[in-house]
Amino acid sequence: PSPSSFRPNGASEAALRCEVEELKRKDLALDQEIAQLLSEGYSLEELEKHISLLHEYNEIKDAGQMLLGKLAVIRGVTTKQLYPEYDLELSD
């Protein structure tokens, strides 16, 4: 659960009902998105594999950013200044 989902003891029942309804709407929207992807020929296994690969990519990217940051500190420059040296785009 996200920190915003925790309510103090005095949280109103109406506010909690609104939150439940919002979560139901989000659940329905996600179900519809999954149904659309399945109708376009994607399989659940393929979608799960894609998500797994995205997680792996993000972990590798985070490690690369950390290394660039450490190298920037050693050289006394900003990380941004290292991008051209390694042929990286700022959007990378």
PyRosetta script that sets phi, psi and omega in degrees:
from pyrosetta import init, pose_from_sequence

init()
pose = pose_from_sequence("PSPSSFRPNGASEAALRCEVEELKRKDLALDQEIAQLLSEGYSLEELEKHISLLHEYNEIKDAGQMLLGKLAVIRGVTTKQLYPEYDLELSD")
pose.set_psi(1, 144.8)
pose.set_omega(1, 179.4)
pose.set_phi(2, -78.3)
pose.set_psi(2, 156.1)
pose.set_omega(2, 179.0)
pose.set_phi(3, -56.8)
pose.set_psi(3, -32.8)
pose.set_omega(3, -179.4)
pose.set_phi(4, -69.6)
pose.set_psi(4, -15.1)
pose.set_omega(4, -178.8)
pose.set_phi(5, -83.9)
pose.set_psi(5, -10.9)
pose.set_omega(5, 177.2)
pose.set_phi(6, -82.4)
pose.set_psi(6, 130.5)
pose.set_omega(6, -178.3)
pose.set_phi(7, -114.0)
pose.set_psi(7, 145.1)
pose.set_omega(7, 173.0)
pose.set_phi(8, -65.6)
pose.set_psi(8, 164.3)
pose.set_omega(8, -176.1)
pose.set_phi(9, -55.2)
pose.set_psi(9, -28.5)
pose.set_omega(9, -177.5)
pose.set_phi(10, -87.9)
pose.set_psi(10, 13.4)
pose.set_omega(10, -177.7)
pose.set_phi(11, -60.5)
pose.set_psi(11, 137.0)
pose.set_omega(11, -176.7)
pose.set_phi(12, -75.8)
pose.set_psi(12, 149.5)
pose.set_omega(12, 178.1)
pose.set_phi(13, -63.4)
pose.set_psi(13, -35.9)
pose.set_omega(13, 179.9)
pose.set_phi(14, -64.0)
pose.set_psi(14, -41.2)
pose.set_omega(14, 178.9)
pose.set_phi(15, -64.6)
pose.set_psi(15, -40.1)
pose.set_omega(15, 178.7)
pose.set_phi(16, -66.9)
pose.set_psi(16, -38.6)
pose.set_omega(16, 177.3)
pose.set_phi(17, -63.5)
pose.set_psi(17, -40.9)
pose.set_omega(17, 177.8)
pose.set_phi(18, -61.5)
pose.set_psi(18, -41.9)
pose.set_omega(18, 179.7)
pose.set_phi(19, -64.9)
pose.set_psi(19, -40.8)
pose.set_omega(19, 178.0)
pose.set_phi(20, -62.4)
pose.set_psi(20, -43.3)
pose.set_omega(20, 179.3)
pose.set_phi(21, -63.2)
pose.set_psi(21, -40.8)
pose.set_omega(21, 178.0)
pose.set_phi(22, -63.0)
pose.set_psi(22, -42.1)
pose.set_omega(22, 178.2)
pose.set_phi(23, -64.9)
pose.set_psi(23, -37.5)
pose.set_omega(23, 176.7)
pose.set_phi(24, -63.2)
pose.set_psi(24, -41.0)
pose.set_omega(24, 178.3)
pose.set_phi(25, -63.8)
pose.set_psi(25, -42.4)
pose.set_omega(25, 178.6)
pose.set_phi(26, -63.8)
pose.set_psi(26, -40.5)
pose.set_omega(26, 178.6)
pose.set_phi(27, -62.0)
pose.set_psi(27, -44.1)
pose.set_omega(27, 179.0)
pose.set_phi(28, -63.5)
pose.set_psi(28, -42.5)
pose.set_omega(28, 179.4)
pose.set_phi(29, -62.7)
pose.set_psi(29, -40.7)
pose.set_omega(29, 178.2)
pose.set_phi(30, -66.6)
pose.set_psi(30, -40.9)
pose.set_omega(30, 176.6)
pose.set_phi(31, -60.3)
pose.set_psi(31, -40.6)
pose.set_omega(31, 179.3)
pose.set_phi(32, -66.9)
pose.set_psi(32, -39.3)
pose.set_omega(32, 178.5)
pose.set_phi(33, -65.0)
pose.set_psi(33, -42.0)
pose.set_omega(33, 177.5)
pose.set_phi(34, -62.9)
pose.set_psi(34, -43.9)
pose.set_omega(34, 179.3)
pose.set_phi(35, -60.8)
pose.set_psi(35, -39.6)
pose.set_omega(35, 178.9)
pose.set_phi(36, -64.8)
pose.set_psi(36, -44.8)
pose.set_omega(36, 179.6)
pose.set_phi(37, -63.2)
pose.set_psi(37, -40.0)
pose.set_omega(37, 177.9)
pose.set_phi(38, -64.6)
pose.set_psi(38, -38.3)
pose.set_omega(38, 179.7)
pose.set_phi(39, -69.2)
pose.set_psi(39, -22.8)
pose.set_omega(39, 177.4)
pose.set_phi(40, -84.6)
pose.set_psi(40, 2.6)
pose.set_omega(40, 174.6)
pose.set_phi(41, 102.1)
pose.set_psi(41, 0.7)
pose.set_omega(41, 177.1)
pose.set_phi(42, -77.6)
pose.set_psi(42, 146.6)
pose.set_omega(42, 175.2)
pose.set_phi(43, -102.8)
pose.set_psi(43, 157.4)
pose.set_omega(43, 178.2)
pose.set_phi(44, -59.3)
pose.set_psi(44, -38.6)
pose.set_omega(44, 179.3)
pose.set_phi(45, -62.4)
pose.set_psi(45, -41.0)
pose.set_omega(45, 179.6)
pose.set_phi(46, -65.3)
pose.set_psi(46, -42.3)
pose.set_omega(46, 178.9)
pose.set_phi(47, -64.9)
pose.set_psi(47, -42.1)
pose.set_omega(47, 178.5)
pose.set_phi(48, -63.9)
pose.set_psi(48, -39.7)
pose.set_omega(48, 178.2)
pose.set_phi(49, -64.5)
pose.set_psi(49, -42.2)
pose.set_omega(49, 179.4)
pose.set_phi(50, -61.5)
pose.set_psi(50, -44.5)
pose.set_omega(50, 178.6)
pose.set_phi(51, -62.7)
pose.set_psi(51, -42.4)
pose.set_omega(51, 178.3)
pose.set_phi(52, -61.1)
pose.set_psi(52, -42.8)
pose.set_omega(52, 178.8)
pose.set_phi(53, -66.4)
pose.set_psi(53, -36.0)
pose.set_omega(53, 176.6)
pose.set_phi(54, -64.4)
pose.set_psi(54, -40.2)
pose.set_omega(54, 176.8)
pose.set_phi(55, -62.7)
pose.set_psi(55, -44.2)
pose.set_omega(55, 179.3)
pose.set_phi(56, -62.4)
pose.set_psi(56, -44.1)
pose.set_omega(56, 178.0)
pose.set_phi(57, -58.5)
pose.set_psi(57, -45.9)
pose.set_omega(57, -179.1)
pose.set_phi(58, -63.9)
pose.set_psi(58, -37.4)
pose.set_omega(58, 177.6)
pose.set_phi(59, -65.3)
pose.set_psi(59, -42.1)
pose.set_omega(59, 178.9)
pose.set_phi(60, -66.4)
pose.set_psi(60, -42.4)
pose.set_omega(60, 178.8)
pose.set_phi(61, -62.3)
pose.set_psi(61, -42.5)
pose.set_omega(61, 178.1)
pose.set_phi(62, -60.6)
pose.set_psi(62, -41.5)
pose.set_omega(62, 178.3)
pose.set_phi(63, -64.1)
pose.set_psi(63, -41.5)
pose.set_omega(63, 177.7)
pose.set_phi(64, -63.0)
pose.set_psi(64, -41.6)
pose.set_omega(64, 178.0)
pose.set_phi(65, -63.6)
pose.set_psi(65, -39.4)
pose.set_omega(65, 178.9)
pose.set_phi(66, -63.8)
pose.set_psi(66, -44.0)
pose.set_omega(66, 179.2)
pose.set_phi(67, -64.4)
pose.set_psi(67, -41.8)
pose.set_omega(67, 176.6)
pose.set_phi(68, -60.9)
pose.set_psi(68, -40.1)
pose.set_omega(68, 179.0)
pose.set_phi(69, -63.3)
pose.set_psi(69, -42.9)
pose.set_omega(69, 178.9)
pose.set_phi(70, -66.4)
pose.set_psi(70, -40.8)
pose.set_omega(70, 178.3)
pose.set_phi(71, -64.5)
pose.set_psi(71, -39.4)
pose.set_omega(71, 178.5)
pose.set_phi(72, -62.4)
pose.set_psi(72, -41.0)
pose.set_omega(72, 178.7)
pose.set_phi(73, -64.0)
pose.set_psi(73, -44.5)
pose.set_omega(73, -179.6)
pose.set_phi(74, -60.5)
pose.set_psi(74, -42.2)
pose.set_omega(74, -178.0)
pose.set_phi(75, -83.3)
pose.set_psi(75, -11.9)
pose.set_omega(75, -179.1)
pose.set_phi(76, 72.8)
pose.set_psi(76, 33.7)
pose.set_omega(76, 178.4)
pose.set_phi(77, -126.6)
pose.set_psi(77, 175.5)
pose.set_omega(77, 175.3)
pose.set_phi(78, -86.5)
pose.set_psi(78, 158.1)
pose.set_omega(78, 176.3)
pose.set_phi(79, -59.2)
pose.set_psi(79, -40.2)
pose.set_omega(79, -179.8)
pose.set_phi(80, -56.7)
pose.set_psi(80, -36.2)
pose.set_omega(80, -179.6)
pose.set_phi(81, -69.3)
pose.set_psi(81, -21.0)
pose.set_omega(81, 179.8)
pose.set_phi(82, -81.9)
pose.set_psi(82, -21.5)
pose.set_omega(82, -175.2)
pose.set_phi(83, -54.6)
pose.set_psi(83, -49.4)
pose.set_omega(83, -179.4)
pose.set_phi(84, -62.0)
pose.set_psi(84, -35.7)
pose.set_omega(84, -179.5)
pose.set_phi(85, -60.5)
pose.set_psi(85, -33.8)
pose.set_omega(85, -179.1)
pose.set_phi(86, -105.3)
pose.set_psi(86, 16.7)
pose.set_omega(86, 177.1)
pose.set_phi(87, 55.0)
pose.set_psi(87, 45.4)
pose.set_omega(87, 179.1)
pose.set_phi(88, -108.3)
pose.set_psi(88, 147.8)
pose.set_omega(88, 173.9)
pose.set_phi(89, -93.2)
pose.set_psi(89, 150.7)
pose.set_omega(89, 178.7)
pose.set_phi(90, -61.0)
pose.set_psi(90, -25.0)
pose.set_omega(90, 179.1)
pose.set_phi(91, -80.8)
pose.set_psi(91, -5.7)
pose.set_omega(91, -179.3)
pose.set_phi(92, -70.5)
pose.dump_pdb("model.pdb")
